[in-house]
């Protein structure tokens, strides 16, 4: 799953996200920082990060900045690659589509101009899927990039919203809720101006319901960003 040709240092990190986002006025997500071990070497970093959203779990690895083939290198910025591995079998069309969305979100956040003619590879391994998978992948990718120390314009997170036949909005749905819903929206939110980076959707919804979903996702995102900051503060605190 991860590059084998170069000897790298590694870091392990476990994050826990308790699924308590339910509805627009829901209780903020309960987040726990569990374990972190880091080791760095110049020009080479392999970081392994696990992000759990309820029963959904994704293992994330960040490798780079590293050398890249001449045919793939970009002279003015780093080449970002995202690899999404399913729990079993080989990646299919769905995984490739999700890879594209995650890569575009990561490219907007990473300051790739600081590492031209190099590659940054993000490998996401699905461990379990009980709903809100794409949002969990986005959160795992962001926390892995943050722990790897790569320069970022902002942090980002993913929030899943579903609308039922009555128009009721639910955040962080289970797989059953997603299948039974009228519409599913996955939104990526950035931390600086709280703007929407990416929207992936399925089903029919009105413009009003879209704005409602964005507002709910922005509120939920602030709680996740607070968890990011609190976890980093605890990690680097000298006290």
Buried (B, 14 or more C-beta within 10 A) or exposed (E): EBBEEEEBEBBBBBBBBBBBBEEBEBEBBEBEBEEBEBEEEEEBBBBBBBBBBBBBBBBBBBBBBBEBEEEEBBEEBBBBBBBBBEEEEEEEEEBEEBBEBBBBBBBBBBEBEEBBBBBBBBBBBBBBBBBBBBBBBBBBBBBBBBBBEBEBEBBBBBBBBBBBEEEEBBBBBBBEBBEEBBBBBBBBBBBEEBEBBBBBBEEEBEEEBBEBBBEBBBBBBBBBBBBBEEBBEEEEEEE
